[in-house]
Amino acid sequence: MIRHNIQYPLLVAQNPDDADLIDESVELMTETVCARRRTTRVCGSDFLAEMAKSRMLKLDGEHIKRRRLLSRSKSPKKSATTTTVY
């Protein structure tokens, strides 16, 4: 479903140099959507898991493209999405 929402084949075809970044995004989105926890921590803030899941499922290819552009303008850093059990 996530790959469909972001038009994965087209996104990778248009951005072959960023295939690893796109795959990482899909992996993080999938982990967030499939998590069985009550809360999810995103950029240091806790969100109800259902809210985080809903937001991840609303993302499309344009969101991934913007993330790619932002990541090129900033220095590399750790992933911003982690899940935490409360």
N, C-alpha and C positions, 0 to 999 in steps of 0.2 A: 504494500500500500504506500509506504514512504517513497520508494523508488518511482512509483506511478505519480505521486503528488508532485515530485520535483522534476519529473520528466528526465529521469536518470540517463537513458541512452543518449538523448539529445544533448543534455548538459555535458556529459563526458565527451561526446563527439565535438562539441563547440569549444571545449576547454581541455584538450588531451594532456596538457602539461600539469593540470590541476586534478588529475584523476585520483591521486592519493588523498588530497584534501577533501574532495567530494565523497570518497569512500569513508573517510573519517567522520564527516558530517552525518552520513547515513547511519554509521555505526552508533554514534552518540544519540541520534534521534531514535533509533530502534531500541537502544538500552533504556532510554527514558520512557518510551511508550510501553515497553514490556515489563518495566519494573513493578514489583508487587509491594512496594513500600507505600506508606501513607504520605510521605513528603519527599520532595526532590529539591536538592540544593543547586541553584543556578547562579553563578557569579557571586557566591557568598550569601545569597538570600534563599530562604526556604519557601517553597510553594507546595500547595496541595498537589499530590501526584496527578489527580484528575485534571487539574488546571494545566499542569506542565504537559500532560499527554495531549490535551486538546490543542494547546498552542503548537506542539510539534507536528500534529496532524494537519494544521492549517498552513504550514510552511510550504513554499513552492520553490521552483528553480531560481527565481529572482532573489530570494533570500540567500540562497547558497552563493549566487554570483556576488552579492554585496559582501558576504563574509569573506569571499576570496579576495576581493579588492581591498577590504580592510586589513586582512592578514598580510598583504603585500606592503601596506604602508606602515605597519608596526613591526616591532621586533618579535621573534618567536617567543611564545610563552605556553605554559601548561594549558591543557584543556579547561574550559570554563564550566563544564557540566559534570557534576558528580551526583551520585545518589546517596542518601543518608537515611538510615532507619531511625524513627523516633517512636 
